[in-house]
């Protein structure tokens, strides 16, 4: 599965990680490609290399969403 992180932080400071098929995937200019991963955990770890405060999307990466 391809994963992306939103370049724009949420109001709480989180940069959300999304799958390529997510309904809430940001526009191309607002997302950073993270790579292909088997689950959201390595994708969020990769996102944290750029954005320390990263979190899984509630809808497409719920297992990695911390609320």
VOBA-1610 file (N, C-alpha, C; in pm, whole numbers, padded with zeros to 5 digits, always signed):
BEGIN
Unk+00085-00118+00000Unk+00000+00000+00000Unk+00089+00125+00000Unk+00053+00222-00080Unk+00126+00349-00082Unk+00075+00441+00028Unk+00169+00507+00094Unk+00135+00599+00203Unk+00190+00738+00175Unk+00115+00836+00224Unk+00151+00978+00212Unk+00130+01045+00347Unk+00203+01155+00369Unk+00180+01236+00488Unk+00138+01375+00442Unk+00045+01432+00515Unk-00001+01568+00486Unk+00106+01667+00528Unk+00146+01753+00435Unk+00246+01856+00466Unk+00190+01961+00562Unk+00059+01975+00563Unk-00007+02073+00650Unk-00050+02004+00779Unk-00014+02062+00891Unk-00051+02006+01021Unk-00199+02031+01051Unk-00257+01940+01128Unk-00391+01958+01181Unk-00385+02067+01288Unk-00500+02106+01339Unk-00504+02211+01442Unk-00427+02170+01568Unk-00413+02040+01593Unk-00340+01993+01711Unk-00190+01973+01683Unk-00147+02002+01561Unk-00007+01990+01525Unk+00031+01860+01456Unk-00061+01764+01450Unk-00033+01636+01386Unk-00028+01648+01234Unk+00064+01576+01174Unk+00068+01557+01028Unk+00013+01418+01004Unk-00101+01410+00939Unk-00169+01282+00923Unk-00111+01199+00809Unk-00099+01069+00835Unk-00053+00973+00736Unk-00176+00905+00674Unk-00177+00899+00540Unk-00291+00844+00466Unk-00246+00739+00366Unk-00338+00648+00334Unk-00316+00555+00223Unk-00351+00627+00094Unk-00303+00573-00017Unk-00329+00634-00148Unk-00477+00634-00182Unk-00554+00542-00125Unk-00696+00532-00158Unk-00788+00603-00058Unk-00732+00674+00037Unk-00812+00741+00140Unk-00897+00855+00081Unk-01020+00865+00128Unk-01109+00974+00087Unk-01058+01110+00134Unk-00973+01109+00237Unk-00922+01233+00296Unk-00777+01262+00256Unk-00728+01193+00154Unk-00592+01216+00105Unk-00580+01362+00059Unk-00478+01432+00106Unk-00462+01573+00067Unk-00433+01587-00082Unk-00453+01707-00133Unk-00419+01737-00272Unk-00272+01710-00295Unk-00232+01678-00418Unk-00092+01643-00446Unk+00010+01744-00396Unk-00020+01872-00403Unk+00076+01973-00359Unk+00089+01979-00206Unk-00003+01914-00135Unk-00002+01918+00011Unk+00037+01785+00075Unk+00089+01693-00006Unk+00126+01563+00051Unk+00267+01523+00009Unk+00327+01441+00094Unk+00463+01390+00072Unk+00454+01238+00066Unk+00505+01180-00042Unk+00504+01035-00058Unk+00603+00972+00040Unk+00556+00873+00114Unk+00640+00807+00214Unk+00698+00676+00164Unk+00625+00606+00079Unk+00670+00478+00027Unk+00560+00374+00034Unk+00595+00252-00005Unk+00502+00139+00001Unk+00532+00059+00127Unk+00429+00035+00207Unk+00444-00037+00333Unk+00331-00137+00349Unk+00355-00242+00428Unk+00255-00345+00454Unk+00150-00300+00555Unk+00185-00198+00635Unk+00091-00148+00736Unk+00123-00001+00764Unk+00041+00060+00846Unk+00058+00202+00875Unk+00175+00229+00970Unk+00214+00132+01051Unk+00318+00158+01151Unk+00452+00202+01089Unk+00506+00128+00991Unk+00630+00178+00930Unk+00610+00307+00852Unk+00491+00329+00802Unk+00463+00454+00729Unk+00467+00573+00825Unk+00408+00559+00942Unk+00410+00666+01042Unk+00554+00688+01090Unk+00629+00580+01107Unk+00769+00593+01148Unk+00848+00672+01044Unk+00820+00646+00918Unk+00887+00719+00810Unk+00845+00866+00812Unk+00717+00893+00833Unk+00668+01031+00840Unk+00734+01108+00953Unk+00760+01040+01065Unk+00820+01106+01181Unk+00964+01151+01156Unk+01027+01098+01052Unk+01161+01144+01015Unk+01158+01288+00963Unk+01042+01327+00906Unk+01024+01462+00854Unk+00941+01547+00949Unk+00833+01488+01000Unk+00742+01558+01091Unk+00733+01477+01220Unk+00801+01521+01323Unk+00806+01446+01449Unk+00668+01416+01504Unk+00575+01507+01483Unk+00438+01487+01531Unk+00351+01437+01416Unk+00360+01308+01390Unk+00281+01244+01285Unk+00189+01141+01348Unk+00077+01116+01280Unk-00028+01030+01334Unk-00101+00966+01217Unk-00153+00846+01236Unk-00232+00781+01133Unk-00369+00844+01119Unk-00418+00848+00996Unk-00553+00899+00968Unk-00656+00810+01038Unk-00755+00872+01098Unk-00861+00798+01169Unk-00934+00703+01074Unk-00948+00740+00947Unk-01029+00665+00853Unk-00951+00556+00778Unk-00829+00583+00737Unk-00756+00485+00655Unk-00638+00420+00727Unk-00594+00476+00838Unk-00482+00421+00915Unk-00516+00422+01063Unk-00635+00377+01094Unk-00689+00385+01229Unk-00602+00312+01332Unk-00537+00204+01292Unk-00452+00129+01386Unk-00337+00214+01435Unk-00305+00323+01363Unk-00195+00411+01400Unk-00243+00548+01445Unk-00373+00560+01464Unk-00430+00688+01510Unk-00432+00690+01662Unk-00372+00793+01719Unk-00365+00801+01865Unk-00466+00898+01924Unk-00555+00947+01839Unk-00662+01033+01889Unk-00640+01179+01874
//
